[in-house]
Amino acid sequence: MPLLIVVGQGYVGLPLAMRAARAGYSVVGYDTDAGRVERLVQGDSYVGDVPSEDLRYALDSGRYVATSSESEIGDFDYAVITVPTPLKEGVPDLSYIEAAAEMLASKLRRGATVVLESTTYPGTTTELLVPVLERGSGLVAGRDFQVGYSPERIDPGNRTWKLENTPKVVSGIDGSSLEAVQNFYRDLVAETVPVRRTQEAELVKLVENTFRHVNIALVNEIAMFAADLDIDIWEALDAASTKPFGFMRFDPGPGAGGHCLPVDPSYLSWRVKRRVGETFRFVELANDINKHMPHYVVRRLMLSLNRFGKPVKGSRILLLGLAYKPNTGDVRESPAMVVAERLLILGAEVRYADPYVENATVPSPLRKVELTAEEVGSADMVVVLTDHDAFDWRLVEDNARLVFDTRRRLRGDRVEIL
């Protein structure tokens, strides 16, 4: 069995490791977080798209092991890097990629293939990854080993599009690398989409998420103006969506969250500014609008409470959902967390219900409660921030005194919609 090393066992790396194990690869899942690794070893999955029973099956099969020790990683046939690429003060932080490359370089042998999946700016594979691998191994990329880039397209919580049925963009630093990368992913997914160079493949993910980021910002700004004009943005969107061409629907909400939308477009903006010396105005404007949305939500719910003679300070407010998207527990860059923090600063008594999120901190701990008729009825306001399918929406409609709904899941005289 070919040996695959997956560096990073998060929402991208763990599903990839599971899929490869099922496809017949011997997989080592490496992560520097010893706590994560301990959970994996015990068969306890922390990634929503990987049920614990699937993890235990992979462990029992002997085709998957998890480790946080570099000494347990030997010569490999393939390695895929799926580490975080955060922004630090607006500047891309590629230290995790560099550390992963240094670790793999010490294990690299002739004939192996290394693929980067972490989201980054165009040029990272050839300008950072390849030099680190060559320097640490003494080998030459393209001649002695293959290198490629394949943007991850994982959509946490998506019940239709999974790793195996989502087309996979693949690339290599040369022809032999592209062939090796494409052959590897053909074992894992139904369709591969080759592109000419790694730079184009790196741009793919940034284009996809910048497109979403800009369009979400557009509809969020329209929603704010529509409210000022006393126009129902949701009814307008419903009608616009009947057009069979030239329109793609995006819904407004409390802001954009997750690792991708608030971060990826800024990678592209930073690269353009540094290499071309120009400002990527669409991205800068979208960042400003989407970052402002949680504050707009707080202002709207303050006005709603005021109409009923209730100040925010001292009011009991129940937040439905803290995750950045439905049916996941991911709170990275979640606008709901910003809403919670603002309400706490304003003196509200804030509680939250979210079946996927545990021990939320903003930085003060938030009190988690179950979604019950009593809890809903005791709140001065219920705020819908994440529309998990698991929520009993009828219970909320029947028992809430006042609702501010940013997702248009509820109806009734006591419901105000974003």
Order of alpha helices (4+ residues) and beta strands (2+ residues): beta-alpha-beta-alpha-alpha-beta-beta-beta-beta-alpha-beta-alpha-beta-beta-alpha-beta-alpha-alpha-alpha-alpha-beta-alpha-beta-beta-alpha-beta-alpha-beta-beta
